[in-house]
Amino acid sequence: MIRDITIGQYYPADSVLHRLDPRVKLTGTLVYIVSLFLVKNLWGYLIAALALAAVIRASKVPFGYIVKGLKAVVILLLFTVCFNLFLTSGTPVFEWKFIRITKEGLYLAFSMAVRLTLLILGSSLMTFTTTPNELTDGMESLLSPLKKLHVPVHEVAMMMSIALRFIPILLEETDKIMKAQQARGADFESGGIIKRAKAMIPILIPLFISAFRRAGDLAMAMEARCYRGGAGRTKMKPLHYHGRDAGAWITMAMFVAVIVVSRRF
């Protein structure tokens, strides 16, 4: 189960999407997420799904590898679908005792499931095609206007990048701890939800200790290298826009226009 979580991991490949400027990918991801909330009908979701499929194909990241990350949020999807399916008022299509399913609930449950699935796949694709260093530089560049408001932009971007980078590290550490506990006879599969939750306590304690130890080691390494934040720092690879980035901006604008037009159907 732990190995199925791929969120935050970078997948190296030689594709147009990997070579795009990180600012374009960050903006494109934000635009895609916002566009999903603008969709009001089946045509809009179909357009969003086709656009995401085209981007995934251009990224050269295996589709199975991307979908594997959905296993970690299946419970969230099920809860969302069930709440919308059974708790939405409207025209009833099925009734049995206290169970009541409405036409509006069916549509809302379907739309929320599709929306969350596309949102997770689209946002995770950004981390698959962008290294942590590129994410830091891209976020710092996009948030640079906030420096006039005395916002520590570099520090914020660095913290977000470190958080993303630590996700696969902590997942690997969790997998090692679970295997060590299973070798000592621990059982994480049998029993009800409460029993499984109690069985996770021997994993969480060493995981927290390991996370704090890694954070301390990282802080000491940054201090040993005289890290002092973003003031006066230069970049080994400065960000520059290229022709492919302009093409991505145009494609992004066309996608938004098509989504807006689809709302009229």
Buried (B, 14 or more C-beta within 10 A) or exposed (E): EBEEBBBBBBBEEEBBBBEBBBBBBBBBBEBBBEBBEEBBEBBBBEBBBEBBEEBBEBBBBEEEEBBBBBEBBEEEBEEBBEBBBBEBEBEEEEEEEEEBBBEBBBBBBBBBBBBBBBBBBBBBBBBBBBBBBBBBBBBBBBBBEEEEEEEBBBEBBBEBBBEBBBBBEBBEBBBBBBEEBEEEEBEBEEEEEEEEEEBBEBBEEBBEEBBEEBEEEEEEEEEEEEEEEBEEEEEEEEBEEEEEBEEBBEBBEEBBEBBEEBEEE
